[in-house]
Amino acid sequence: MAGQMSEAQKPGADGLPVFNLYVRTKKANIWYPCGSFKGDERSAGLCSNYRDDGLLSGISKKQIDAGVAGSLFRDQTRLRETICRTYPQLRKSKDNFEFGFKLAYDGLSEEQTKVNVVVPTEQKGVIDGIKTMFS
């Protein structure tokens, strides 16, 4: 079981990125793993540009962050319940969670694989995407 979980946190042979989610309370500085999800071809392109530190790598990073924030926003009620079942000690702080993610993608630097704090945010449409891209 632990081996399967470890494998799920690494990019697969298909080259798609994996986003490993973490949670902590605002009081404590301990990150708890709380799931992972696999990216798609679009996220792989963004991750590749971010990894290569290309001309638009900053924009790619913002789009990656916005994508994770949108995914968290859509599922946050269920995610908070699951976290509280898994980590009962966090139940009192469930309305004050801070989320983060580690990006698993081949070739990233050590700095690029650190936990990135992200705030669950609703993604409304193209205009919001453009605002996020350049903010």
DSSP file (Angstrom, degrees, kcal/mol; ACC not computed):
  #  RESIDUE AA STRUCTURE BP1 BP2  ACC     N-H-->O    O-->H-N    N-H-->O    O-->H-N    TCO  KAPPA ALPHA  PHI   PSI    X-CA   Y-CA   Z-CA
    1    1 A M     >        0   0    0      0, 0.0     4,-2.2     0, 0.0     5,-0.2   0.000 360.0 360.0 360.0 -46.4    0.0    0.0    0.0
    2    2 A A  H  >  +     0   0    0      1,-0.2     4,-2.4     2,-0.2     5,-0.1   0.868 360.0  53.2 -63.5 -35.3    2.8    2.4    0.9
    3    3 A G  H  > S+     0   0    0      2,-0.2     4,-2.2     1,-0.2    -1,-0.2   0.892 108.2  49.3 -65.9 -39.9    4.6    1.6   -2.3
    4    4 A Q  H  > S+     0   0    0      2,-0.2     4,-2.0     1,-0.2    -2,-0.2   0.902 111.7  49.0 -64.4 -41.2    1.4    2.3   -4.4
    5    5 A M  H  X S+     0   0    0     -4,-2.2     4,-0.7     2,-0.2    -2,-0.2   0.909 110.8  50.3 -65.1 -41.7    1.0    5.7   -2.6
    6    6 A S  H >< S+     0   0    0     -4,-2.4     3,-0.8     1,-0.2    -2,-0.2   0.907 110.8  49.3 -62.6 -42.1    4.7    6.5   -3.2
    7    7 A E  H >< S+     0   0    0     -4,-2.2     3,-1.4     1,-0.2    -1,-0.2   0.857 104.7  58.7 -65.2 -35.4    4.3    5.7   -6.9
    8    8 A A  H 3< S+     0   0    0     -4,-2.0    -1,-0.2     1,-0.3    -2,-0.2   0.697 100.8  57.7 -67.7 -18.1    1.2    7.8   -7.2
    9    9 A Q  T << S+     0   0    0     -3,-0.8    -1,-0.3    -4,-0.7    -2,-0.2   0.451  97.6  73.9 -92.1  -0.9    3.2   10.8   -6.0
   10   10 A K  S <  S-     0   0    0     -3,-1.4     2,-0.1    -4,-0.2     9,-0.1  -0.813  93.5 -96.6-112.6 152.0    5.7   10.6   -8.9
   11   11 A P        -     0   0    0      0, 0.0    94,-0.1     0, 0.0    -2,-0.1  -0.416  46.3-131.3 -64.5 142.6    5.3   11.4  -12.5
   12   12 A G    >   -     0   0    0      4,-0.6     3,-1.8    -4,-0.1     6,-0.0  -0.140  29.5 -88.0 -86.7-175.9    4.5    8.3  -14.6
   13   13 A A  T 3  S+     0   0    0      1,-0.3    -1,-0.1     2,-0.1     0, 0.0   0.713 121.6  70.2 -65.1 -20.5    6.0    7.0  -17.8
   14   14 A D  T 3  S-     0   0    0      2,-0.1    -1,-0.3     1,-0.1     0, 0.0   0.583 106.2-125.6 -75.0  -8.4    3.5    9.1  -19.7
   15   15 A G    <   +     0   0    0     -3,-1.8    -2,-0.1     1,-0.3    91,-0.1   0.515  60.4 142.9  79.5   4.5    5.4   12.3  -18.6
   16   16 A L        -     0   0    0      1,-0.1    -4,-0.6    23,-0.1    -1,-0.3  -0.558  52.6-111.5 -79.8 143.8    2.4   14.0  -17.1
   17   17 A P        -     0   0    0      0, 0.0    22,-3.3     0, 0.0     2,-0.4  -0.305  21.8-143.9 -71.6 156.9    2.9   16.0  -13.9
   18   18 A V  E     -AB  38 104A   0     86,-2.3    86,-3.0    20,-0.2     2,-0.7  -0.985   4.0-150.8-121.2 134.2    1.6   15.0  -10.5
   19   19 A F  E     -AB  37 103A   0     18,-3.2    18,-2.0    -2,-0.4     2,-0.6  -0.916  10.0-158.8-106.9 110.4    0.4   17.6   -8.1
   20   20 A N  E     -AB  36 102A   0     82,-2.7    82,-2.4    -2,-0.7    16,-0.3  -0.811  14.0-145.0 -94.1 119.3    0.8   16.3   -4.5
   21   21 A L  E     -AB  35 101A   0     14,-3.1    13,-2.5    -2,-0.6    14,-0.7  -0.587  18.2-177.2 -90.7 145.1   -1.5   18.2   -2.1
   22   22 A Y  E     -AB  33 100A   0     78,-2.9    78,-2.2    11,-0.3     2,-0.3  -0.935   6.9-161.6-135.1 157.4   -0.7   19.2    1.5
   23   23 A V  E     +AB  32  99A   0      9,-2.2     9,-2.9    -2,-0.3     2,-0.3  -0.984  12.0 166.9-138.4 150.0   -2.6   20.9    4.3
   24   24 A R  E     - B   0  98A   0     74,-1.9    74,-3.2    -2,-0.3     2,-0.2  -0.966  35.0-108.5-150.9 164.5   -1.6   22.6    7.5
   25   25 A T  E     - B   0  97A   0     -2,-0.3    72,-0.2     5,-0.3     5,-0.1  -0.584  31.5-116.8 -89.8 161.5   -3.2   24.9   10.0
   26   26 A K  S    S+     0   0    0     70,-0.8    -1,-0.1    -2,-0.2    71,-0.1   0.731 114.6  50.1 -71.4 -19.9   -2.2   28.5   10.2
   27   27 A K  S    S+     0   0    0      2,-0.0     2,-0.2     0, 0.0    -1,-0.2   0.900 107.4  55.6 -81.4 -44.1   -0.8   28.0   13.7
   28   28 A A        -     0   0    0      2,-0.1    -3,-0.0     1,-0.1     0, 0.0  -0.583  66.7-149.0 -93.9 152.7    1.3   24.9   13.0
   29   29 A N        +     0   0    0     -2,-0.2     2,-0.6    -5,-0.1    -1,-0.1  -0.111  60.4 116.0-109.1  34.9    4.0   24.7   10.4
   30   30 A I        -     0   0    0     -5,-0.1     2,-0.4     2,-0.0    -5,-0.3  -0.920  55.7-145.7-109.3 121.0    3.6   21.0    9.7
   31   31 A W        -     0   0    0     -2,-0.6    -7,-0.2    -7,-0.1    -2,-0.1  -0.726  11.5-161.3 -85.8 130.9    2.5   19.9    6.3
   32   32 A Y  E     -A   23   0A   0     -9,-2.9    -9,-2.2    -2,-0.4     2,-0.1  -0.945  22.4-120.1-109.7 129.3    0.2   16.9    6.1
   33   33 A P  E     +A   22   0A   0      0, 0.0   -11,-0.3     0, 0.0     3,-0.1  -0.468  35.5 171.3 -65.6 138.3   -0.2   15.0    2.8
   34   34 A C  E     -     0   0A   0    -13,-2.5     2,-0.2     1,-0.5   -12,-0.2   0.184  52.2 -54.5-138.0  18.6   -3.8   15.0    1.7
   35   35 A G  E     -A   21   0A   0    -14,-0.7   -14,-3.1     2,-0.0    -1,-0.5  -0.714  43.6-126.4 137.3 176.1   -3.9   13.7   -1.8
   36   36 A S  E     -A   20   0A   0    -16,-0.3     2,-0.3    -2,-0.2   -16,-0.2  -0.984  11.3-162.7-154.2 157.0   -2.6   14.0   -5.3
   37   37 A F  E     -A   19   0A   0    -18,-2.0   -18,-3.2    -2,-0.3     2,-0.3  -0.994  21.4-119.8-144.4 152.3   -3.9   14.4   -8.8
   38   38 A K  E     -A   18   0A   0     -2,-0.3   -20,-0.2   -20,-0.2   -29,-0.0  -0.683  25.6-133.5 -93.5 140.5   -2.4   13.9  -12.2
   39   39 A G        -     0   0    0    -22,-3.3     2,-0.2    -2,-0.3   -23,-0.1  -0.157  16.0-126.7 -80.5-179.7   -2.2   16.7  -14.7
   40   40 A D     >  -     0   0    0    -24,-0.1     4,-2.1    -2,-0.0     5,-0.2  -0.464  40.6 -78.5-115.9-170.8   -3.1   16.6  -18.4
   41   41 A E  H  > S+     0   0    0      1,-0.2     4,-2.0     2,-0.2     5,-0.1   0.882 128.8  52.7 -61.0 -39.4   -1.2   17.5  -21.6
   42   42 A R  H  > S+     0   0    0      1,-0.2     4,-2.1     2,-0.2    -1,-0.2   0.929 110.6  46.4 -63.3 -45.2   -1.8   21.3  -21.0
   43   43 A S  H  > S+     0   0    0      1,-0.2     4,-2.7     2,-0.2    -1,-0.2   0.846 108.6  56.9 -67.7 -31.3   -0.4   21.1  -17.5
   44   44 A A  H  X S+     0   0    0     -4,-2.1     4,-2.4     2,-0.2    -1,-0.2   0.907 106.9  49.2 -63.7 -40.5    2.6   19.1  -18.9
   45   45 A G  H  X S+     0   0    0     -4,-2.0     4,-2.1     2,-0.2    -2,-0.2   0.917 112.2  47.5 -63.3 -43.6    3.3   21.9  -21.3
   46   46 A L  H  X S+     0   0    0     -4,-2.1     4,-2.5     1,-0.2    -2,-0.2   0.917 113.0  48.9 -62.7 -43.1    3.1   24.5  -18.5
   47   47 A C  H  X S+     0   0    0     -4,-2.7     4,-3.0     2,-0.2    -2,-0.2   0.876 109.0  53.0 -65.5 -37.9    5.4   22.4  -16.3
   48   48 A S  H  X S+     0   0    0     -4,-2.4     4,-2.4     2,-0.2    -1,-0.2   0.929 111.4  45.3 -62.3 -45.6    7.9   21.9  -19.1
   49   49 A N  H  <>S+     0   0    0     -4,-2.1     5,-1.7     2,-0.2     4,-0.5   0.902 114.5  48.9 -64.4 -41.6    8.1   25.7  -19.7
   50   50 A Y  H ><5S+     0   0    0     -4,-2.5     3,-1.0     1,-0.2    -2,-0.2   0.927 112.3  48.5 -62.8 -45.8    8.4   26.3  -15.9
   51   51 A R  H 3<5S+     0   0    0     -4,-3.0    -2,-0.2     1,-0.2    -1,-0.2   0.909 110.4  50.4 -59.8 -44.3   11.1   23.7  -15.6
   52   52 A D  T 3<5S-     0   0    0     -4,-2.4    -1,-0.2    -5,-0.2    -2,-0.2   0.516 103.4-132.6 -76.9  -3.7   13.1   25.1  -18.5
   53   53 A D  T < 5 +     0   0    0     -3,-1.0    -3,-0.2    -4,-0.5    -2,-0.1   0.881  45.4 173.5  53.9  41.8   12.9   28.6  -17.0
   54   54 A G    > < -     0   0    0     -5,-1.7     3,-1.8     1,-0.1     4,-0.3   0.040  49.8 -80.5 -71.9-176.1   11.9   29.9  -20.4
   55   55 A L  T 3  S+     0   0    0      1,-0.3     3,-0.3     2,-0.1     4,-0.1   0.836 131.9  35.2 -56.5 -37.5   10.8   33.4  -21.3
   56   56 A L  T 3> S+     0   0    0      1,-0.2     4,-2.4     2,-0.1    -1,-0.3   0.071  79.9 117.4-106.4  23.5    7.3   32.8  -20.1
   57   57 A S  H <> S+     0   0    0     -3,-1.8     4,-2.4     1,-0.2    -1,-0.2   0.846  74.4  54.9 -63.5 -33.3    8.1   30.5  -17.1
   58   58 A G  H  > S+     0   0    0     -4,-0.3     4,-1.9    -3,-0.3    -1,-0.2   0.904 109.9  46.1 -65.3 -40.9    6.7   33.0  -14.6
   59   59 A I  H  > S+     0   0    0      2,-0.2     4,-2.2    -3,-0.2    -2,-0.2   0.902 111.5  52.7 -66.9 -40.8    3.3   33.1  -16.4
   60   60 A S  H  X S+     0   0    0     -4,-2.4     4,-2.4     1,-0.2    -2,-0.2   0.912 108.2  50.8 -60.5 -42.5    3.4   29.3  -16.6
   61   61 A K  H  X S+     0   0    0     -4,-2.4     4,-2.7     1,-0.2    -1,-0.2   0.909 109.5  50.2 -62.6 -42.3    3.9   29.1  -12.9
   62   62 A K  H  X S+     0   0    0     -4,-1.9     4,-2.5     1,-0.2    -1,-0.2   0.883 110.7  49.7 -63.7 -37.7    1.0   31.4  -12.2
   63   63 A Q  H  X S+     0   0    0     -4,-2.2     4,-2.3     2,-0.2    -2,-0.2   0.885 110.2  50.4 -68.9 -38.1   -1.2   29.3  -14.5
   64   64 A I  H  X S+     0   0    0     -4,-2.4     4,-2.3     2,-0.2     5,-0.2   0.954 112.5  47.0 -61.2 -49.9   -0.1   26.1  -12.7
   65   65 A D  H  X S+     0   0    0     -4,-2.7     4,-2.6     1,-0.2    -2,-0.2   0.909 112.5  49.6 -58.4 -43.9   -0.9   27.8   -9.3
   66   66 A A  H  X S+     0   0    0     -4,-2.5     4,-2.4     1,-0.2    -1,-0.2   0.875 109.3  52.3 -65.7 -37.3   -4.3   29.0  -10.6
   67   67 A G  H  X S+     0   0    0     -4,-2.3     4,-2.1     2,-0.2    -1,-0.2   0.915 111.9  44.9 -64.2 -43.6   -5.2   25.6  -11.9
   68   68 A V  H  X S+     0   0    0     -4,-2.3     4,-2.7     2,-0.2     5,-0.2   0.917 112.4  52.5 -65.9 -43.0   -4.5   23.9   -8.6
   69   69 A A  H  X S+     0   0    0     -4,-2.6     4,-2.2     1,-0.2    52,-0.6   0.901 110.4  48.2 -59.7 -41.7   -6.4   26.7   -6.8
   70   70 A G  H  X S+     0   0    0     -4,-2.4     4,-2.1     2,-0.2    -1,-0.2   0.895 111.0  49.8 -66.2 -40.9   -9.4   26.1   -9.0
   71   71 A S  H  X S+     0   0    0     -4,-2.1     4,-1.4     1,-0.2    -2,-0.2   0.915 112.4  48.0 -63.9 -42.8   -9.3   22.3   -8.5
   72   72 A L  H  X S+     0   0    0     -4,-2.7     4,-0.7     1,-0.2    -2,-0.2   0.903 109.4  53.9 -63.7 -40.8   -9.1   22.8   -4.7
   73   73 A F  H >< S+     0   0    0     -4,-2.2     3,-0.8    48,-0.3     4,-0.3   0.920 107.0  50.5 -61.0 -44.7  -12.0   25.3   -4.8
   74   74 A R  H 3< S+     0   0    0     -4,-2.1    -1,-0.2     1,-0.2    -2,-0.2   0.834 124.5  28.0 -63.1 -33.3  -14.3   22.9   -6.6
   75   75 A D  H 3X S+     0   0    0     -4,-1.4     4,-2.6    -5,-0.1    -1,-0.2   0.219  85.1 112.5-113.3  14.1  -13.6   20.0   -4.2
   76   76 A Q  H <X S+     0   0    0     -3,-0.8     4,-2.7    -4,-0.7     5,-0.2   0.826  73.7  53.9 -67.3 -32.5  -12.8   21.8   -0.9
   77   77 A T  H  > S+     0   0    0     -4,-0.3     4,-1.8     2,-0.2    -1,-0.2   0.963 115.7  39.5 -63.8 -49.9  -15.9   20.8    1.1
   78   78 A R  H  > S+     0   0    0      1,-0.2     4,-2.3     2,-0.2    -2,-0.2   0.887 115.5  53.4 -64.7 -39.6  -15.3   17.1    0.5
   79   79 A L  H  X S+     0   0    0     -4,-2.6     4,-2.6     1,-0.2    -2,-0.2   0.914 107.0  50.9 -63.5 -43.6  -11.5   17.5    0.8
   80   80 A R  H  X S+     0   0    0     -4,-2.7     4,-2.2     1,-0.2    -1,-0.2   0.897 110.8  49.6 -61.4 -40.3  -11.9   19.2    4.2
   81   81 A E  H  X S+     0   0    0     -4,-1.8     4,-1.8    -5,-0.2    -2,-0.2   0.923 111.7  48.1 -64.4 -43.7  -14.1   16.4    5.4
   82   82 A T  H  X S+     0   0    0     -4,-2.3     4,-2.4     1,-0.2    -2,-0.2   0.900 110.4  51.8 -63.4 -41.6  -11.6   13.8    4.2
   83   83 A I  H  X S+     0   0    0     -4,-2.6     4,-3.4     1,-0.2    -1,-0.2   0.916 108.8  50.4 -61.6 -43.5   -8.7   15.6    5.9
   84   84 A C  H  < S+     0   0    0     -4,-2.2     7,-0.2     1,-0.2    -1,-0.2   0.838 111.2  48.6 -66.9 -32.5  -10.6   15.7    9.2
   85   85 A R  H  < S+     0   0    0     -4,-1.8    -1,-0.2    -5,-0.2    -2,-0.2   0.898 117.6  41.3 -69.9 -40.0  -11.3   12.0    9.0
   86   86 A T  H  < S+     0   0    0     -4,-2.4    -2,-0.2     1,-0.3    -3,-0.2   0.882 129.4  27.8 -74.9 -39.5   -7.7   11.2    8.2
   87   87 A Y    ><  +     0   0    0     -4,-3.4     3,-2.5    -5,-0.2     4,-0.3  -0.737  66.6 177.7-124.5  80.0   -6.2   13.7   10.7
   88   88 A P  G >  S+     0   0    0      0, 0.0     3,-1.6     0, 0.0     4,-0.3   0.779  77.4  69.5 -56.4 -27.2   -8.7   14.1   13.6
   89   89 A Q  G 3  S+     0   0    0      1,-0.3     3,-0.2     2,-0.1     4,-0.1   0.664  96.2  54.2 -66.0 -14.6   -6.3   16.4   15.3
   90   90 A L  G X  S+     0   0    0     -3,-2.5     3,-1.5    -7,-0.2    -1,-0.3   0.503  78.4  98.0 -94.9  -5.1   -7.0   19.0   12.6
   91   91 A R  G X  S+     0   0    0     -3,-1.6     3,-1.6    -4,-0.3     4,-0.2   0.856  78.6  54.9 -54.0 -42.4  -10.8   19.0   13.0
   92   92 A K  G 3  S+     0   0    0     -4,-0.3    -1,-0.3     1,-0.3     3,-0.3   0.748 112.7  44.3 -64.7 -22.4  -10.9   22.1   15.2
   93   93 A S  G X  S+     0   0    0     -3,-1.5     3,-2.7     1,-0.2    -1,-0.3   0.213  74.2 119.1-105.5  14.8   -9.0   24.1   12.6
   94   94 A K  G X  S+     0   0    0     -3,-1.6     3,-0.5     1,-0.3    -1,-0.2   0.725  76.7  50.8 -61.3 -21.9  -10.9   22.9    9.5
   95   95 A D  G 3  S+     0   0    0     -3,-0.3    -1,-0.3     1,-0.2    -2,-0.1   0.469 111.0  50.6 -89.9  -0.8  -12.1   26.4    8.6
   96   96 A N  G <  S+     0   0    0     -3,-2.7   -70,-0.8     2,-0.1    -1,-0.2  -0.024  76.8 143.2-124.9  29.7   -8.5   27.7    8.8
   97   97 A F  E <   -B   25   0A   0     -3,-0.5     2,-0.5   -72,-0.2   -72,-0.2  -0.389  37.3-151.8 -70.2 147.8   -6.6   25.3    6.6
   98   98 A E  E     -B   24   0A   0    -74,-3.2   -74,-1.9    -2,-0.1     2,-0.3  -0.992  16.2-151.5-117.0 129.0   -3.8   26.4    4.5
   99   99 A F  E     +BC  23 118A   0     19,-0.7    19,-2.6    -2,-0.5     2,-0.3  -0.713  19.3 167.4-103.9 152.2   -3.2   24.4    1.3
  100  100 A G  E     -BC  22 117A   0    -78,-2.2   -78,-2.9    -2,-0.3     2,-0.3  -0.943  14.9-151.9-148.8 169.8   -0.1   23.7   -0.6
  101  101 A F  E     -BC  21 116A   0     15,-1.7    15,-2.8    -2,-0.3     2,-0.5  -0.996   9.0-144.8-146.7 151.7    1.2   21.5   -3.3
  102  102 A K  E     -B   20   0A   0    -82,-2.4   -82,-2.7    -2,-0.3     2,-0.5  -0.965  23.7-134.7-112.3 133.7    4.4   20.0   -4.5
  103  103 A L  E     -B   19   0A   0     -2,-0.5     2,-0.7     9,-0.4   -84,-0.2  -0.768  13.4-161.6 -90.2 126.3    4.9   19.6   -8.2
  104  104 A A  E     +B   18   0A   0    -86,-3.0   -86,-2.3    -2,-0.5     2,-0.3  -0.930  33.9 135.9-109.5 110.4    6.3   16.2   -9.3
  105  105 A Y    >   -     0   0    0     -2,-0.7     3,-1.5   -88,-0.2   -89,-0.1  -0.971  58.7 -93.9-155.0 137.2    7.7   16.5  -12.9
  106  106 A D  T 3  S+     0   0    0     -2,-0.3   -55,-0.1     1,-0.2    -2,-0.0  -0.239 104.2  16.7 -58.7 134.5   10.9   15.2  -14.4
  107  107 A G  T 3  S+     0   0    0      1,-0.3    -1,-0.2   -55,-0.0     2,-0.1   0.466  82.1 146.7  89.0   2.9   13.8   17.6  -14.4
  108  108 A L    <   -     0   0    0     -3,-1.5    -1,-0.3     1,-0.1   -57,-0.1  -0.415  48.4-117.1 -72.0 148.4   12.6   20.2  -11.8
  109  109 A S     >  -     0   0    0    -58,-0.1     4,-0.7     1,-0.1     3,-0.2  -0.332  29.5-104.7 -74.9 165.8   15.2   21.9   -9.6
  110  110 A E  T >4 S+     0   0    0      1,-0.2     3,-0.9     2,-0.2     4,-0.2   0.891 123.5  53.7 -59.1 -39.8   15.1   21.4   -5.8
  111  111 A E  G >4 S+     0   0    0      1,-0.2     3,-1.1     2,-0.2    -1,-0.2   0.870 105.2  54.0 -62.0 -37.7   13.6   24.9   -5.4
  112  112 A Q  G 34 S+     0   0    0      1,-0.2    -9,-0.4    -3,-0.2    -1,-0.2   0.622 104.3  56.0 -74.9 -12.6   10.8   24.1   -7.9
  113  113 A T  G << S+     0   0    0     -3,-0.9    -1,-0.2    -4,-0.7    -2,-0.2   0.323  82.3 110.3-102.9   8.1    9.8   21.0   -5.9
  114  114 A K  S <  S-     0   0    0     -3,-1.1   -11,-0.4    -4,-0.2     2,-0.2  -0.367  85.3 -80.3 -75.9 162.8    9.2   22.8   -2.6
  115  115 A V        -     0   0    0    -13,-0.1     2,-0.5   -15,-0.1   -13,-0.2  -0.464  43.9-153.8 -66.6 128.7    5.7   23.2   -1.2
  116  116 A N  E     -C  101   0A   0    -15,-2.8   -15,-1.7    -2,-0.2     2,-0.2  -0.924  13.4-131.6-104.1 122.7    3.8   26.1   -2.9
  117  117 A V  E     -C  100   0A   0     -2,-0.5     2,-0.4   -17,-0.2   -17,-0.3  -0.556  30.9-178.6 -73.8 136.5    1.1   27.7   -0.8
  118  118 A V  E     -C   99   0A   0    -19,-2.6   -19,-0.7    -2,-0.2   -52,-0.0  -0.999  22.4-141.9-140.8 140.1   -2.1   28.1   -2.8
  119  119 A V        -     0   0    0     -2,-0.4     2,-0.1   -21,-0.1   -46,-0.1  -0.895  32.3-113.4-102.3 122.7   -5.5   29.6   -1.8
  120  120 A P        +     0   0    0      0, 0.0     2,-0.4     0, 0.0   -50,-0.2  -0.366  47.9 174.9 -56.3 122.2   -8.5   27.8   -3.2
  121  121 A T        -     0   0    0    -52,-0.6   -48,-0.3   -55,-0.2     2,-0.3  -0.994  33.4-114.5-137.5 137.4  -10.1   30.2   -5.7
  122  122 A E        -     0   0    0     -2,-0.4     2,-0.7   -49,-0.1   -52,-0.1  -0.532  22.4-145.1 -72.0 131.9  -13.0   29.9   -8.1
  123  123 A Q        +     0   0    0     -2,-0.3     3,-0.1     1,-0.1    -1,-0.0  -0.895  21.0 178.7 -97.2 116.5  -11.9   30.1  -11.8
  124  124 A K        -     0   0    0     -2,-0.7     2,-0.3     1,-0.2    -1,-0.1   0.804  46.2 -59.1 -95.7 -31.7  -14.8   31.9  -13.5
  125  125 A G     >  -     0   0    0      1,-0.1     4,-2.1     0, 0.0    -1,-0.2  -0.986  69.3 -47.5 174.0-167.5  -13.7   32.2  -17.2
  126  126 A V  H  > S+     0   0    0     -2,-0.3     4,-2.3     1,-0.2     5,-0.2   0.887 125.3  52.3 -61.0 -44.1  -11.3   33.4  -19.8
  127  127 A I  H  > S+     0   0    0      1,-0.2     4,-2.5     2,-0.2    -1,-0.2   0.910 110.0  49.1 -62.5 -42.3  -11.0   37.0  -18.5
  128  128 A D  H  > S+     0   0    0      1,-0.2     4,-2.7     2,-0.2    -1,-0.2   0.880 109.4  53.6 -63.9 -36.9  -10.2   35.7  -15.0
  129  129 A G  H  X S+     0   0    0     -4,-2.1     4,-2.2     2,-0.2    -2,-0.2   0.901 109.7  47.0 -62.7 -40.9   -7.6   33.4  -16.5
  130  130 A I  H  X S+     0   0    0     -4,-2.3     4,-1.6     2,-0.2    -2,-0.2   0.905 111.6  50.9 -67.9 -41.0   -6.0   36.4  -18.3
  131  131 A K  H  X S+     0   0    0     -4,-2.5     4,-0.6     1,-0.2     3,-0.2   0.928 112.7  46.8 -60.1 -44.9   -6.1   38.4  -15.0
  132  132 A T  H >< S+     0   0    0     -4,-2.7     3,-0.7     1,-0.2    -1,-0.2   0.882 106.9  58.6 -63.9 -38.9   -4.4   35.6  -13.1
  133  133 A M  H 3< S+     0   0    0     -4,-2.2    -1,-0.2     1,-0.2    -2,-0.2   0.868 116.6  31.3 -60.5 -38.0   -1.8   35.1  -15.9
  134  134 A F  H 3<        0   0    0     -4,-1.6    -1,-0.2    -3,-0.2    -2,-0.2   0.318 360.0 360.0-107.0   7.6   -0.5   38.7  -15.6
  135  135 A S    <<        0   0    0     -3,-0.7    -1,-0.2    -4,-0.6    -2,-0.1   0.486 360.0 360.0 -86.0 360.0   -1.1   39.4  -11.9
